[in-house]
Amino acid sequence: MANFRTHITLAAVGGGFLAYAGFKAQWWPPEQSLVVCVLTAFGGILPDIDADHSRSNRLIFTLLAVPCLVLAAVLLQPWLSPAALLGACVGVYVGVRYLCGVLFSRLTVHRGGWHSLLAAVLCTLAAAALSFHWLAQSAWLAWSHGLAVLTGFLIHLLLDEIYSVDLEGGRFKRSFGTALKLTDGRRPASSLLMLIATLTLIPWLPPWGVLGSLLSQGADWWR
């Protein structure tokens, strides 16, 4: 399978192309081009969140811990003394960065449900919903952020499948077909939970018409 450097490098290249195309088409302002590129690179390592002790797993939970710490500081600041607030923020960071990381590793299997198209859709919708409601971005930018994550995610899955083909030996490796799949059929319970989580996000999403317009303009630009 492709390693961490290959995944994040090619996803960043894809993100750079997507950011440049969107900027030239005037889909977003210049400062959003960097955001789109970073989100695509992030999506490029996201499927390996289920790989125990991997660089992707450590980096992802570190990145998730930072906004959780900031959110905790904002919400708890009126209620706690400075010393207590500092302790609470440290606890939130350690909890998300280490405890959640360990728990997630225990509950998931590498090349399982997170290496699937269902997981790609879940992460896409989550990114769009967070951008729209938490970061108060416009519907157009929120869907752009979600599609950036999707682009990186799909680059990762495609790379894993490409690396599962032994061109020199003319054969498929045992890992072939374990990345670019609809869902994890070997673990129906986890797939069902992922589907429920995906459906739960629907009321929080930006208007679907904006997504249709974005995809339509993207197809016109590609042609």
SEKOL-918855 format. One record per residue: chain; x, y, z of N, C-alpha, C in turn; residue number from 1. Coordinates in steps of 0.02 Angstrom, whole numbers, m for minus. Example, Ala and Ser with C-alpha at 12.3 -4.5 7.8 and 13.67 -1.06 7.14 Angstrom:
<nodes>
A, 660, m284, 390, 615, m225, 390, 660, m165, 390, 1
A, 642, m112, 354, 684, m53, 357, 645, 2, 394, 2
</nodes>
This chain:
<nodes>
A, 42, m59, 0, 0, 0, 0, 44, 62, 0, 1
A, 17, 118, m21, 54, 180, m22, 68, 202, 50, 2
A, 126, 235, 61, 144, 257, 128, 117, 327, 141, 3
A, 129, 350, 202, 103, 415, 224, 126, 472, 178, 4
A, 191, 472, 161, 217, 527, 120, 185, 527, 51, 5
A, 175, 469, 22, 144, 466, m44, 73, 491, m42, 6
A, 36, 470, 9, m34, 491, 15, m40, 566, 23, 7
A, m4, 594, 70, m13, 666, 84, 17, 709, 28, 8
A, 70, 684, m5, 99, 723, m60, 53, 726, m120, 9
A, 27, 669, m141, m17, 669, m200, m84, 703, m185, 10
A, m108, 696, m124, m170, 730, m106, m159, 806, m106, 11
A, m100, 828, m82, m85, 899, m83, m79, 925, m155, 12
A, m50, 884, m199, m46, 904, m269, m116, 910, m299, 13
A, m158, 861, m284, m228, 864, m307, m264, 924, m278, 14
A, m249, 939, m214, m280, 997, m182, m256, 1063, m214, 15
A, m192, 1064, m233, m166, 1124, m266, m200, 1136, m333, 16
A, m210, 1081, m370, m245, 1087, m434, m317, 1110, m424, 17
A, m351, 1080, m375, m420, 1099, m361, m425, 1172, m339, 18
A, m379, 1193, m296, m379, 1262, m271, m367, 1311, m328, 19
A, m320, 1295, m372, m305, 1339, m428, m364, 1343, m476, 20
A, m394, 1286, m490, m451, 1285, m536, m509, 1326, m508, 21
A, m522, 1319, m443, m576, 1357, m412, m562, 1431, m411, 22
A, m499, 1448, m400, m480, 1519, m400, m488, 1550, m469, 23
A, m466, 1514, m521, m471, 1539, m589, m544, 1545, m610, 24
A, m586, 1499, m586, m657, 1501, m603, m696, 1549, m558, 25
A, m661, 1580, m510, m691, 1629, m464, m745, 1596, m420, 26
A, m731, 1534, m399, m777, 1501, m354, m766, 1521, m282, 27
A, m706, 1544, m265, m691, 1566, m198, m635, 1618, m200, 28
A, m629, 1658, m147, m577, 1710, m145, m508, 1678, m137, 29
A, m455, 1716, m149, m387, 1688, m147, m369, 1653, m82, 30
A, m390, 1682, m25, m371, 1651, 39, m403, 1583, 49, 31
A, m459, 1570, 16, m491, 1504, 22, m455, 1450, m18, 32
A, m413, 1470, m64, m375, 1421, m103, m330, 1379, m58, 33
A, m298, 1412, m9, m255, 1376, 38, m297, 1328, 80, 34
A, m356, 1351, 101, m400, 1308, 142, m420, 1246, 103, 35
A, m438, 1255, 40, m458, 1198, m2, m399, 1150, m11, 36
A, m340, 1176, m21, m281, 1133, m30, m266, 1094, 34, 37
A, m270, 1127, 92, m257, 1093, 155, m309, 1040, 170, 38
A, m373, 1055, 156, m426, 1006, 168, m419, 945, 122, 39
A, m397, 956, 61, m385, 900, 16, m329, 856, 42, 40
A, m275, 887, 65, m219, 849, 93, m242, 811, 156, 41
A, m283, 844, 197, m309, 811, 257, m352, 750, 238, 42
A, m395, 759, 187, m435, 703, 163, m392, 646, 137, 43
A, m332, 663, 112, m287, 613, 85, m257, 567, 137, 44
A, m258, 586, 201, m233, 541, 253, m290, 516, 298, 45
A, m349, 543, 288, m405, 527, 332, m423, 452, 335, 46
A, m422, 415, 279, m439, 344, 284, m394, 304, 331, 47
A, m331, 326, 339, m285, 289, 382, m292, 307, 455, 48
A, m346, 340, 473, m360, 352, 543, m371, 286, 580, 49
A, m388, 233, 542, m399, 168, 574, m335, 126, 578, 50
A, m278, 153, 557, m215, 116, 559, m181, 129, 626, 51
A, m176, 77, 668, m147, 85, 735, m75, 109, 732, 52
A, m59, 158, 774, 9, 184, 782, 37, 213, 717, 53
A, m5, 233, 671, 19, 262, 609, 28, 337, 616, 54
A, 68, 366, 572, 77, 439, 573, 12, 475, 558, 55
A, m29, 445, 514, m94, 475, 497, m138, 478, 559, 56
A, m141, 424, 596, m183, 421, 656, m161, 474, 706, 57
A, m96, 479, 719, m71, 528, 768, m85, 599, 744, 58
A, m72, 612, 680, m81, 680, 654, m155, 700, 655, 59
A, m199, 655, 636, m270, 671, 632, m297, 688, 701, 60
A, m281, 646, 752, m308, 659, 818, m275, 721, 850, 61
A, m214, 736, 831, m183, 799, 854, m220, 859, 825, 62
A, m235, 855, 760, m271, 910, 728, m342, 917, 756, 63
A, m373, 861, 773, m441, 865, 802, m439, 892, 873, 64
A, m385, 878, 909, m381, 900, 979, m377, 976, 985, 65
A, m345, 1008, 936, m335, 1081, 941, m401, 1120, 939, 66
A, m446, 1108, 890, m509, 1146, 892, m553, 1126, 951, 67
A, m547, 1064, 974, m585, 1044, 1034, m561, 1083, 1095, 68
A, m495, 1093, 1100, m467, 1133, 1155, m492, 1205, 1151, 69
A, m490, 1233, 1092, m513, 1303, 1084, m587, 1309, 1101, 70
A, m627, 1262, 1078, m699, 1264, 1093, m711, 1257, 1167, 71
A, m674, 1213, 1200, m682, 1205, 1273, m664, 1269, 1309, 72
A, m610, 1303, 1286, m589, 1365, 1318, m643, 1419, 1312, 73
A, m674, 1423, 1253, m725, 1473, 1241, m787, 1459, 1284, 74
A, m807, 1397, 1287, m869, 1379, 1323, m860, 1382, 1398, 75
A, m802, 1363, 1423, m792, 1357, 1496, m763, 1420, 1528, 76
A, m739, 1466, 1487, m706, 1526, 1514, m749, 1566, 1563, 77
A, m815, 1574, 1549, m856, 1613, 1597, m867, 1578, 1664, 78
A, m855, 1514, 1667, m874, 1475, 1726, m816, 1454, 1770, 79
A, m755, 1456, 1744, m698, 1429, 1781, m645, 1483, 1794, 80
A, m608, 1472, 1846, m551, 1515, 1859, m496, 1500, 1809, 81
A, m448, 1544, 1801, m394, 1531, 1752, m358, 1465, 1763, 82
A, m344, 1447, 1825, m309, 1384, 1839, m353, 1324, 1821, 83
A, m417, 1328, 1839, m462, 1272, 1823, m473, 1267, 1748, 84
A, m477, 1325, 1715, m486, 1325, 1642, m426, 1293, 1608, 85
A, m366, 1310, 1631, m306, 1280, 1603, m307, 1205, 1612, 86
A, m325, 1182, 1671, m328, 1110, 1683, m380, 1076, 1639, 87
A, m438, 1108, 1631, m490, 1079, 1589, m468, 1075, 1517, 88
A, m434, 1126, 1492, m411, 1126, 1423, m358, 1072, 1411, 89
A, m313, 1065, 1460, m263, 1011, 1454, m298, 943, 1454, 90
A, m348, 936, 1496, m385, 872, 1498, m420, 858, 1432, 91
A, m450, 909, 1402, m484, 900, 1337, m433, 880, 1284, 92
A, m377, 914, 1282, m326, 897, 1232, m301, 826, 1240, 93
A, m283, 807, 1301, m258, 739, 1313, m312, 688, 1298, 94
A, m374, 704, 1317, m428, 657, 1304, m440, 643, 1230, 95
A, m441, 697, 1190, m452, 689, 1118, m390, 659, 1085, 96
A, m331, 687, 1101, m270, 666, 1066, m250, 595, 1082, 97
A, m256, 574, 1145, m231, 508, 1165, m287, 458, 1179, 98
A, m333, 475, 1224, m384, 427, 1243, m430, 410, 1185, 99
A, m454, 461, 1149, m497, 448, 1091, m460, 411, 1037, 100
A, m395, 428, 1028, m355, 394, 978, m348, 320, 993, 101
A, m335, 304, 1056, m328, 234, 1077, m395, 198, 1070, 102
A, m448, 229, 1093, m514, 198, 1089, m534, 185, 1017, 103
A, m521, 235, 973, m539, 227, 903, m500, 169, 872, 104
A, m436, 163, 890, m395, 108, 864, m420, 41, 886, 105
A, m445, 38, 947, m472, m26, 974, m537, m46, 938, 106
A, m576, 3, 918, m642, m11, 890, m641, m20, 814, 107
A, m587, m3, 782, m584, m6, 708, m530, m54, 685, 108
A, m535, m75, 623, m487, m120, 591, m461, m86, 529, 109
A, m396, m88, 518, m367, m56, 459, m393, m89, 395, 110
A, m407, m48, 346, m437, m69, 283, m508, m96, 294, 111
A, m540, m72, 347, m609, m92, 360, m657, m39, 335, 112
A, m703, m17, 378, m754, 29, 357, m729, 97, 336, 113
A, m672, 118, 363, m646, 185, 346, m614, 186, 277, 114
A, m599, 129, 250, m577, 125, 180, m637, 105, 137, 115
A, m682, 151, 127, m743, 137, 89, m773, 202, 64, 116
A, m817, 195, 15, m851, 254, m12, m901, 282, 38, 117
A, m930, 239, 80, m976, 264, 131, m939, 309, 180, 118
A, m879, 291, 199, m839, 334, 244, m822, 399, 209, 119
A, m808, 396, 144, m794, 457, 106, m853, 505, 107, 120
A, m913, 478, 98, m974, 519, 100, m984, 548, 170, 121
A, m974, 507, 221, m982, 531, 290, m935, 590, 305, 122
A, m872, 584, 286, m824, 637, 299, m839, 699, 258, 123
A, m863, 689, 197, m882, 746, 155, m939, 786, 185, 124
A, m991, 751, 207, m1049, 785, 236, m1031, 816, 303, 125
A, m988, 783, 342, m968, 811, 407, m929, 876, 397, 126
A, m884, 876, 348, m845, 937, 334, m890, 994, 311, 127
A, m938, 979, 268, m984, 1030, 244, m1028, 1057, 300, 128
A, m1053, 1013, 342, m1096, 1034, 398, m1057, 1076, 448, 129
A, m997, 1056, 465, m956, 1094, 513, m938, 1163, 485, 130
A, m921, 1164, 421, m903, 1228, 389, m963, 1275, 388, 131
A, m1021, 1248, 375, m1082, 1289, 367, m1107, 1315, 435, 132
A, m1109, 1271, 486, m1139, 1291, 549, m1087, 1315, 600, 133
A, m1032, 1280, 608, m984, 1298, 659, m940, 1357, 637, 134
A, m917, 1355, 575, m874, 1409, 550, m913, 1464, 515, 135
A, m979, 1455, 509, m1023, 1507, 480, m1002, 1526, 409, 136
A, m980, 1477, 369, m963, 1491, 300, m1026, 1489, 256, 137
A, m1021, 1519, 198, m1078, 1517, 152, m1089, 1445, 128, 138
A, m1148, 1432, 101, m1163, 1365, 77, m1115, 1345, 21, 139
A, m1096, 1392, m21, m1050, 1378, m76, m982, 1355, m50, 140
A, m955, 1393, m1, m890, 1375, 27, m894, 1311, 68, 141
A, m950, 1302, 103, m957, 1241, 144, m956, 1179, 101, 142
A, m993, 1180, 46, m991, 1122, 0, m923, 1116, m33, 143
A, m890, 1171, m47, m823, 1168, m75, m774, 1135, m27, 144
A, m781, 1150, 37, m739, 1118, 87, m753, 1043, 91, 145
A, m817, 1025, 89, m834, 955, 90, m807, 917, 30, 146
A, m812, 947, m29, m787, 915, m90, m711, 911, m91, 147
A, m677, 958, m58, m605, 954, m52, m585, 893, m11, 148
A, m619, 882, 45, m606, 822, 85, m621, 759, 45, 149
A, m675, 759, 7, m693, 702, m34, m639, 687, m86, 150
A, m613, 739, m117, m560, 731, m168, m499, 697, m138, 151
A, m476, 721, m80, m419, 691, m48, m433, 619, m26, 152
A, m492, 607, m1, m512, 540, 22, m509, 491, m37, 153
A, m538, 511, m94, m539, 467, m152, m469, 456, m180, 154
A, m426, 507, m177, m357, 498, m199, m323, 443, m157, 155
A, m336, 445, m92, m307, 394, m48, m331, 324, m67, 156
A, m396, 316, m75, m424, 250, m92, m397, 225, m159, 157
A, m393, 268, m208, m368, 249, m274, m294, 229, m270, 158
A, m255, 266, m231, m185, 249, m223, m176, 180, m191, 159
A, m216, 166, m141, m212, 101, m108, m228, 44, m157, 160
A, m276, 55, m200, m293, 3, m249, m238, m4, m302, 161
A, m210, 52, m323, m155, 50, m372, m96, 12, m344, 162
A, m80, 25, m281, m24, m9, m249, m39, m83, m233, 163
A, m102, m102, m242, m121, m172, m231, m112, m214, m294, 164
A, m89, m183, m348, m77, m218, m411, m2, m226, m421, 165
A, 21, m287, m426, 92, m301, m438, 103, m303, m514, 166
A, 123, m246, m542, 131, m242, m614, 188, m286, m639, 167
A, 241, m291, m599, 298, m330, m620, 282, m405, m621, 168
A, 244, m426, m571, 226, m497, m568, 161, m513, m603, 169
A, 126, m462, m626, 63, m473, m661, 10, m506, m618, 170
A, 3, m483, m557, m46, m514, m512, m75, m461, m465, 171
A, m131, m479, m435, m162, m436, m385, m140, m459, m316, 172
A, m123, m412, m273, m105, m429, m205, m168, m443, m164, 173
A, m158, m472, m105, m215, m490, m62, m254, m428, m40, 174
A, m221, m371, m39, m255, m309, m17, m299, m279, m71, 175
A, m297, m306, m133, m337, m276, m187, m411, m282, m171, 176
A, m446, m226, m180, m519, m225, m168, m538, m208, m97, 177
A, m489, m198, m52, m505, m183, 17, m510, m108, 31, 178
A, m493, m66, m17, m495, 6, m7, m554, 38, m42, 179
A, m557, 31, m107, m609, 64, m147, m670, 18, m150, 180
A, m708, 17, m96, m768, m25, m91, m826, 17, m65, 181
A, m886, m6, m76, m945, 32, m55, m947, 39, 20, 182
A, m939, m18, 55, m938, m19, 128, m904, m83, 150, 183
A, m896, m93, 214, m863, m152, 240, m915, m207, 252, 184
A, m921, m252, 203, m970, m305, 208, m954, m357, 261, 185
A, m892, m360, 283, m873, m409, 334, m895, m387, 403, 186
A, m910, m323, 412, m931, m297, 478, m994, m256, 469, 187
A, m1051, m289, 461, m1113, m253, 447, m1135, m206, 502, 188
A, m1118, m222, 565, m1139, m179, 620, m1104, m111, 616, 189
A, m1039, m111, 605, m1003, m48, 600, m1024, m8, 538, 190
A, m1039, m44, 484, m1063, m11, 423, m1131, 22, 435, 191
A, m1173, m12, 473, m1240, 15, 489, m1233, 78, 532, 192
A, m1188, 77, 581, m1177, 136, 623, m1151, 195, 581, 193
A, m1107, 180, 533, m1080, 232, 490, m1136, 261, 446, 194
A, m1180, 218, 422, m1236, 242, 381, m1283, 285, 423, 195
A, m1297, 265, 485, m1340, 305, 529, m1309, 374, 542, 196
A, m1243, 374, 554, m1208, 438, 565, m1213, 483, 504, 197
A, m1208, 453, 445, m1213, 491, 383, m1282, 521, 375, 198
A, m1334, 482, 387, m1402, 506, 381, m1418, 559, 433, 199
A, m1387, 553, 492, m1399, 602, 545, m1375, 672, 526, 200
A, m1326, 675, 482, m1298, 739, 461, m1342, 777, 412, 201
A, m1388, 743, 380, m1427, 774, 326, m1463, 838, 347, 202
A, m1496, 841, 406, m1530, 905, 424, m1482, 963, 435, 203
A, m1418, 949, 444, m1369, 1001, 459, m1331, 1025, 398, 204
A, m1347, 998, 341, m1308, 1014, 282, m1329, 1080, 250, 205
A, m1284, 1112, 212, m1303, 1171, 173, m1355, 1151, 120, 206
A, m1389, 1198, 89, m1439, 1182, 38, m1409, 1139, m19, 207
A, m1447, 1088, m38, m1423, 1042, m90, m1418, 1076, m158, 208
A, m1460, 1126, m170, m1458, 1160, m234, m1391, 1193, m248, 209
A, m1358, 1216, m195, m1292, 1247, m203, m1241, 1195, m224, 210
A, m1247, 1135, m195, m1202, 1081, m216, m1212, 1064, m289, 211
A, m1275, 1061, m311, m1288, 1046, m381, m1259, 1099, m427, 212
A, m1265, 1162, m407, m1237, 1216, m447, m1160, 1212, m450, 213
A, m1130, 1195, m394, m1057, 1189, m391, m1033, 1132, m435, 214
A, m1066, 1075, m432, m1047, 1018, m474, m1058, 1033, m548, 215
A, m1113, 1068, m564, m1128, 1085, m633, m1074, 1131, m661, 216
A, m1055, 1181, m623, m1003, 1227, m646, m936, 1192, m651, 217
A, m923, 1145, m605, m862, 1107, m609, m858, 1064, m672, 218
A, m914, 1033, m690, m916, 993, m751, m907, 1036, m812, 219
A, m938, 1095, m813, m928, 1140, m870, m856, 1162, m877, 220
A, m824, 1177, m820, m754, 1198, m821, m710, 1142, m847, 221
A, m723, 1080, m825, m683, 1023, m846, m688, 1012, m922, 222
A, m748, 1020, m948, m757, 1011, m1021, m723, 1067, m1060, 223
</nodes>
